[in-house]
């Protein structure tokens, strides 16, 4: 549509990933989601095609794609399985991105190459909200910190081999890079509403030593860089949300033409048509916000506001689309035999993942008032 | 809303049962997809299965408003137990009471009200959802009995029901006038249970397919006269809407209660979350809309008790309560943030449970058609 113009390379990527998603993911999407199975086989195949190390420079065997291309890949994957899309967003923007931009040469060499070989990284979320559910005790010991406590959300936690771990210290936010072994048996899969195949886990740790050499991002820069990672991730998550919403619309259009009530297909009823129209218009608006934000990244313009705006809008849109898709399917939409209830759950899970609506609004206002 | 003392007292009684006996079970019922047979029995003992049924049939002899309060209070802690209560009372107990003859009441109503038997209502079919006139299940009168063939789907409590009131037509081409209502009892030859559905929410309640294959039922099982089916189910659904509205309200209230509790204990930027104006704004909207829904539901219940027409008000109550219920349960997850996605808090369960309220016993779209027809005239 109109303003979104993909170049030939981007069109080729879209074609290729669409074929992959249909052939390799679609047949198993319901199954892995229902049983909460992390899609290791799919990740392996994506890696073989160069779709795991999306933004990694070629010198570390990556595909070095621009942000627009990344969004294309994420959107197409998320149309068939949002969990796969979310795994890639985390791996790309919470792991590879800070490594590429801020890692020491030795860290890049090791970890970016490992990603290119098919390994994934995990991100240990630090919630903006302190609740009694998460408690961390930090003790300084020479140049190290000894920490004990728990974190409720580790993205990609089930399958990741190494983790980025932001920790708020007395003098700022340090972001550590730690191998899985450091956590022992502390990682446990979470039973969550949506994105059930993405391996979201909780983490317990006791007397874990954070050494100076584990630090990827020093405390002086931690807060700023974390915000930058989130801005990029917001664009990626928005692409996941567009994928979910588009899938919800596609299946609703199909079903409304097949389902007959009161002697005609339900697509003939204005109330159903209204829902389809509203979904379509919102999806197009959301897609423009996503690709506008991606274009700003690619043209090295300031993307801080555009990325948050895209996320805010797409969060709302995908939950709306998932909900309307269930409504159009009526009783059948409520059954797990149909994919639409999954769209609603996945969209709602993404809506609060790493950022919630009221926080995004407050951050957007912050950008405006600067 | 100013209620009578007896309504407050009744609410306190149900609230105690809900908080002490249902709430501790709710998470497990959902996670393990377990039907709470024992809680249904307890509700029978407490008189909750026949709130509006006269004492001579074992009921509590109270009014529809009390019934709505009962469903609301149980739904506040557990949607699955709430829907099981609502389906049993509104869809099985109620039609046998208002349309059954004395013999049928003695035979079925009394054990249903006591909780000795579980009741269910079979209206929906694969091709007759919103459009019940498309009923294909047939009832042929042969000798002195009816022979039933066909199937029903989305039947709440189907697999555990002992007494099932259902609709069938003597000729599918006749539309509504061909439809009659019957009772089939569990164990009747030719009556079989189909698939048990795996659902988004209300996972502690049962949703079933029912199958009839040359199922012979005695003519005494006809409810009302032949051709009364449409009348019976329309009246049943009118009353059912009040209870689904009340359940939507209860779930929304539960989501608000947990959100308030969370906002009091959680901290953001060194300030308790409840002091954040955006959170206050969400809570204010939730509280206001819940109160408005409550007024609509109680109004519909009071009209029914007064013997006034209440079709429009019941449809409005269900439509509005389920709509704001979805908004409220979604906002509750937002307030809890990512923690709202886990089983540590019930808010994601509330959202999954609440979604059915916009679908079951007439979708929101059907409610709007009913409301518009009542407002605009036919």
Interface residues (C-beta under 8 A of the other chain):
Chain A: X125 X127 X128 X129 X130 X131 X132 X133 X152 X153 X190 X191 X192 X193 X194 X260 X261 X262 X263 X269 X271 X272 X319 X323 X326 X327 X330 X331 X333 X334 X335 X336 X337 X341 X344 X345 X348 X349 X351 X352 X353 X354 X356 X357 X358 X361 X362
Chain B: X31 X124 X127 X129 X130 X131 X134 X153 X154 X197 X198 X199 X200 X201 X262 X265 X266 X267 X268 X269 X273 X276 X278 X279 X282 X326 X330 X333 X334 X336 X337 X338 X339 X340 X341 X342 X343 X344 X348 X351 X352 X355 X356 X358 X359 X360 X363 X364 X365 X368
